[in-house]
């Protein structure tokens, strides 16, 4: 299951709220800009809750600034964004993914404004790396998510396990997964893709590319160790992919109790509360691997078009949207985590059971952001889906060659 689909589940989670510009949790912010040209904002929404929240925040800014601003939820963000740039009429402000950054930044489509933001130092350092191109912070991270281990507490207790058995190492994870595997359930069920299996790669000290996506690192001993570990547990039957148990993603398998544990991001909370309210669970840190703690993080930024006729207004809007008050309101509305460190303590107070997700910001690694990398990851996913019968070294060698080809 891909992140876009995972987030879409949130929309079905009953999180939609009647947000309005007043009383929505969004501050008016902004500054009066008489006669400024209107702004268009294009977002890739997870559903009604997110769309309503962004529209509310933008409306509050528009009222104070005097700048007309229109929010559109794209049906296909990547396609509509590309069409806007190719036609010479891009949206002024838009969601931009890490894997799309390099392509648009390299051809001059983006206005690089991040280094001018007064709260630049407040963003998590790893998120800043995600949107840095040619040593410049191109755009402001809007929010983020990480992966952690989610445990069904009833099934855990039924297997005779206690809090002292919560796994902190790979060996312990394998052991509890075996105890939790019965005729009707599997110990750990997760998505069969880089966006889940990649967490084990980081715990072994690897990843598909280095931190700034300038070097291919797929064919490494660390990654081989990680894929071999996952394969061994798949062969043993104590780990399974969601597709192997007839589920669309790890959260569905977990909610239907086909898996006693899963590896997912904080978006799982919405689907569980809406679709599987009777399933009790807890979120704990993923076990450490040979290299220590590790996980993946996922994020987008607020991109601004270089051709925008009102770049100053666009930057002013982004300042508001990345403020503490707005980010906490977004968290409450549709489940994301604030991209600024100053909001961390309050977020944990609001969502104490989910603290492990935010704590991972200290060590979470970014997904690759090199131009064209999404196609390589898609190919990697197709091979990892058959990991139980495949050869980890062959998979990594193939991926290494594909990544190196991108960098030539």
N, C-alpha and C positions, 0 to 999 in steps of 0.2 A: 504494500500500500504506500502510495506516495503522500507526501506532506499535504499537497493540495487537497487530496481526498480526505486525509485525516482531519484537516481543518474544516472541511465541508460537513463533517459529522457534528461539529460544534453547533452548526446552524440548526441541526435537528434536535438539539439538546434542550430546547425550551428556554434558551438564554435570552431570547428576544425581549427587549424591554422597551417601554414607551418613552424613549428619550426625546427630549425637546431641548432647545437652546437654553431654556431656563430650567433650573432644577435638575439638569442631567448629569451634573458632576463636572461639566466642562466650564472652565473659566472663560470669560470673554476675550482676554488677552489682546494682542495686536496693537496697532497704533493707527490713528486716523490717516487715511491716504486719499485725500480728495482728488477726484478726476483720474485715479489710477485705473488702468485697463483691467477688465474682468479676468478671473482665473478659471481654468478647467482642471479638475482633479480626477484622475483615473485610478481606480483601485481594483484589486483582485479579491473580492469579498468572499468570506466563508459562508455568508448567508445574511439573513435579515438583521440579526443582532449587530454584526460588524458594520453593515451598510448604514444602519440607523445611527450607530455611535459616531462614525466618521462624519456623516452629514450634520449631526448635532454640533460636533466640535467645530466644523468649518463654518456653520451658520452663526455660531457665537462669535467667531473671529470676524466674519464678514459684517456683522452688525456693528461691531466696534470700529473696524478699519474703514468701513464705507466702501469696500471693494466687493463687487459681486463675484461670487464663487459658486461653481456648479460641480457637484460630485456625481460621477457615473461609475456604477459597478460593472466591470467588464464581464462578458460571458466567456471570453478567452483573452486574458490579459496580455500574454506574450504576443499573440497575433495582432491585437488591436494597437498595442504599443508600437509594434513594427510598422503597421500600416500608417500610423500617425506620423512617424519619422519619415517614411518613404514618400509620403504625400506633402511633406513640408509643413504639416499642421499638427504637430504633436501636442498632447496635453501639457499644460504648464507644470503640473505636479503629478507624480504617479508612484505607485509601488514598483520597486525594482529589486529583483532577486540577485543573489551573489553571483550566480553563473551567467547572468546577463550583463553585469557591470562592465567587464573588460571590453566586450564587443562594442557597446555604445560609447564608452569612454575613449576608446582608441580612434573612433572616427569623428570625434568632436560633437557628438549629439548631446552630451551632458554638460550642464553648468556645474562646475566644481566649486561648491560653496562651504563645504564642511569645516575647513580650517578657520572660517570666519565666525563660526558659531560660538557664542559666549559660554555655552555649556559643553564644549567639545571634551574637556577633561573629565566630565561626569559620565560619559558613555563607557561601557565596559571595554577594556583594551582589545579583547579578542573580536568584539563587534566592529571596532574601529578598523582593525586589520581587514575585516571582511569587505569593507568598502573603500579601501585605500588603493589608489592607482597612481603609479609614477610618484610615489611618496606624498600624495595629497589625499586627504579625506574628501572624497567626491560628494558623498551625501550622508545624511544623518540616519543612523539605524533607528527604525521605528519601534521595534519590539523584538523578542526572541523566545525560543523554546529549546529545551534540552531533553535528552533521553535519560530515563532512570528505570529501575526495576519496580514493577507493580505486583503486589502479592494479594491473592484472595485469602483473607484472614480465616474464614470458616474452613476452607479446604486445608489450609495450613495447620489449624488446630486438629482437624479430623485425622491428619496424618501423624499426629503426635509431636508436632514441631512447636517450638516456643520462640520467643524473641531472641533467645540465645543462639538459635539456629539460623538467624538471618545471615545469608552468605556474605562474606567479605573477601573471598578469594574464588578463583575459577574452580578449584577442586571442591570447595564447599557448595558452589552453585550446582555443579554436576551431582553432588551427593543429595541435595535436597530435591533437585529435579527428579532424580530416580525415585525417591520416597513419595513424591507427589504424582508419579505416573501410575495410573490404574487402567483398567479396561475401558473406561469411558472418558478419561482425561489424560492430558500430557503435562508433564512438569512445567515446561516453558514453551510457549507458543509465541512466535514473533513474525514479522514480515520478512520474506526472503529477499532482501535487497541491501544495497550499500547503506541506505539510511537507517538500518538497524544493525546489520552484521558489522558495519563499520565501527560501531562502538567498541567491539572486541579488538579491532585493529589498533585503536588508540590506546587501549589498556595494555597492549603488548609493546607499545612504543612506536607504532606505525600509523600510516594513513596513505591515501592514494597519491597525495602530493605534499610538498613541504608547506610551511605556514603561509607563505605568500603566493603559493601556486606557480612558482617559477621553475620547479624541478619535479619530475616524476619519481615517486618513491614506492610505487605499487609492488615491484618485485623485490621485496625485502624479507629478511629472515623474520622480522617481527610480524609482518602481515601473514607470512606462511604459517607461523605458529598460531595466529588467531584463527585463520580459516581451518586449519587442521583441528583445532579445539572444537570449533562449531561442528565440523563434519563428524568428528568422533561421537558427539552427543546426538547428532541427527541419526547416525547409524545405530546407536544404542536405543533410539526411540524415546529418549527422555527430553529431547528438543524436537520441535516440529515447526514448520512454517505454517502460517495461517491458511494458505491455499491447500495444504495437506490435510487440514481438518474441515475443509468446506467453508472457511470464513474469508471475508474480504480483506480483513486486516487484524492485527493483534488485539485491538480493543473489542472487536466483535467476538473473537474466539474467547477472550477473557470474560466478557459479559455473559456468554452462553455457557461458561464454565467448562469449555473444551480444553482450556489451559488454566492451570493453577497460578501461573505467573506469566507476565509478558514484559516486553521492553517497549515502552512508548513514551511520548512526550506529554506535557501538561494538557494538551488538547483532549486527552482521554477522559478527563473529568466530566466534560459536558455530555459525552455519549453515555457514560456510565450512569449519571444522575437522571438522564432522560429515558434511556432505553433499558437499563438494568439497575433500577433503584434499590433492589433488594440484595445486590451483590456487595458485600462489605470488603473493603480493601485498604491497603496502606502502601504508601510510596516510600521506598528506601533507596539509598545510593546503589548504583551498579557495583558489583564486586570489583576489587582491584585485580589487575592482571599482572604479568611479569614485570611491567614497567610502572605499575601503580594505578592511580585513579585515572579514568578516561571515559569520555562520552563525546557525542556529536552535538552541535548546536545548529539551529536553523533560524534564519533571519531575513528580513527585507529592509530596504531603506526608502526614504522619501526622495525620489529622484526629481530633479528640476531640469527641464529642457533648455539647452543653450539658446534656442530660438524663441524662448518665451518673451513676450512683449512686456512682461511685468515681473522681472526676476527679483526685484527688491520686495515686492509684495509676496511672491512665492516663498522667499526666505523667511519673511516675517511670519507667514502662516506656519511654516515648518517649525519655527521656534516655539510657537504655541502648541503644536501637535506633539512635540517631544518634551513639553514641560511636565513636571511631576504630577500636577493635577490632572492633566489630560491623559497621561499614560496610565495612571491608576484607574481612571474612569474607563479606559479601554480594557484594562485587565478585568474589571468587574463585569463589563458588558459582554466580552467574548473570549476571555480565558488566556490572553497572552501575558507575557512577563515584561515589565518595563526595561527599556534599554539603558536607563541611567541608574547609576549606583545609589544616588541619593534617595531613590524610591524603594530600595530594597527592604529596609526595616519595616516600613509601613505595609508593603506587600506581604511580608511574612506574617504580620499581625492579622491581616485580612484572610490569609490562606495558610495557616500554620501547618496543616497536614501535607502541604505541597512544597515545603521548604527545601527538600532535597533537590528539586528541579532548579531552584534559584542558586542554591549553594554550588551547583556544578559550574556556574559561571567562572569560577576561579580556574578551572582546568579543562573546560569543554573546548574541543577543537572545531575549526570551521570545515565545512565541506569545500571541495575544490572550486575555484572561481576562474580558472583559465578560460579564455575564449574557446568556445566549442566543446567544453568539457562535458556538457549534459549528454551528448551522443555517446561518449566513452563510458559514462556511468550507466547509461541504458544498456550498453553491451555487457558491461560487468554484471549488471543485475540479471540479465538473461542467463549468464553462466553460473552465478551464485545460486540461482533458483534450482539448479541441478547439482548443488554441492555434494549432496549425499552420495552420489554416484560419480562425481567428477574428481578431477585432480587439482588441488589447490595451487600447486606450483604452475601448472599450465594456465590456469585462470589468471594468475597474477602476472605471468610472463606476457600473455596476450594483452592485458590491460596496460602494462608498462610500455609496450611498443606503441599502443594507440595514444597514450598520453605523450610520449616523446615526439610523436608525429605532430601533435598540436603545437609543440614548442619550437619547432624548426622554423 
